[in-house]
Amino acid sequence: MIDVRPDCLLPADQGWQQPTPDEVRAVLKAADMTGGSASKFLGLSNTRVIRRWTGGDDQIPYSAWALLCAAAGLGNIWERQNDDFSG
């Protein structure tokens, strides 16, 4: 089991909470990714930004977090929890 709070696995507009650096590291580990492979997967030019997320120096954007969660087998967290769109 991956140690991530349920609020970190919600759609961005449905109460999503920013993951901690430990949660980012846990998802990277569950996805079997290194900083380098995560950078390539996300289309980033270098690993510096991954180190900033895992070190707590910067917050991971929702879009990157959602893709990493999907790669880790946590599902498509961006999918709405109900059919209501208040857009």
Number of C-alpha atoms within 10 A of each C-alpha: 5 12 12 17 13 9 14 20 22 19 18 18 10 12 11 16 15 18 22 18 19 15 17 24 21 19 24 22 13 18 17 12 18 14 17 16 15 21 18 14 14 15 10 14 10 14 15 12 17 24 16 14 19 20 15 15 12 13 18 20 11 18 13 15 22 22 18 23 24 16 19 18 12 17 14 16 20 20 11 14 10 6 7 7 6 5 4
